[in-house]
Amino acid sequence: MVPRPRRSRSKKEKEEEEEVLSIEGIEFVADKAVKFDVHVNDDEDDLSRPSESQFAGSLVFLPQSRKRVRTSLHLGITDLLEDLGADGESSIKVTLVPRYVQRPITIGRIKIDELGSKMSESPPAFGESEAYAAAESTSKKVVELTEFPITLDSVISVTVPRLKKCRTKEEKEEEEEVLAIQGIEFVADELVKFDVHVNDDEDNLSRPDNSEFAGSFVYLPHRRKTVTTSLRLGITDLLDDLGADGDDSIKVTLVPKCVKRPVTIGKLKIEFLK
């Protein structure tokens, strides 16, 4: 059971803040596909189908290389709780259902957050028939960190400063250097995929089996609901392979592969996780 900070909110309060189920510290080795479903107030002996209200969403991660990934999943549940008649309850039952798990997956914690009105049921302001096919775009641009949040409408490269460099072997064993891509926001009724490259040539991008390829973000279509999530990729070994451990910064390139609706990237930064 997960406690709720507030219940029985007014219509205005719900419009101002979305109640969000946050699953944080999802950690696994990324060389195998990973998928698990998330259900709310469901019967674990007779789980609901994805079209039913109890089904909150899924985490899907396609295989890349043998690197450890740490990420999180944030799912808006305001309308879900109303559909279930559970808005007045002090807690919710969250059921995680592994669908494709071949290696151990660690879940750090589950909690309820309240986020601003950006997480709304309303889709972005453009027509149903308008194509937003960034995946087919060949345009490229170099931006500054100060320009984020930014829409992923082309291949985007940005320089990200590193907090520490030239660490010892012991320091690297104690803390993993992590590239954090936060505030990834999109409407979840279409497949979303983008790749992440580090210190790569955006005019001649490396293949997934090369060191410059850090990983991918993949989200399978669900409901017409805005999702905000994040992706964290371990880059300690990657930087060693590239001979870049002594550099003050890294160049990160985001490459849209399947983006049919606007995808916003909130910010990029380097973290160190024990």
KAHU-V372301 format. One record per helix or strand of 3 or more residues. SS is the DSSP state (H for helix, E for strand). FROM is the first residue (numbers start at 1). TO is the last residue. Records with the same first field share a line. If there is no record, write none. Layout:
SS->FROM-TO + FROM-TO
This chain:
H->11-16 + 78-83 + 134-136 + 145-147 + 169-174 + 236-242
E->17-29 + 34-40 + 55-61 + 68-76 + 94-101 + 109-116 + 140-143 + 155-161 + 176-187 + 192-198 + 213-219 + 226-234 + 249-259 + 267-273
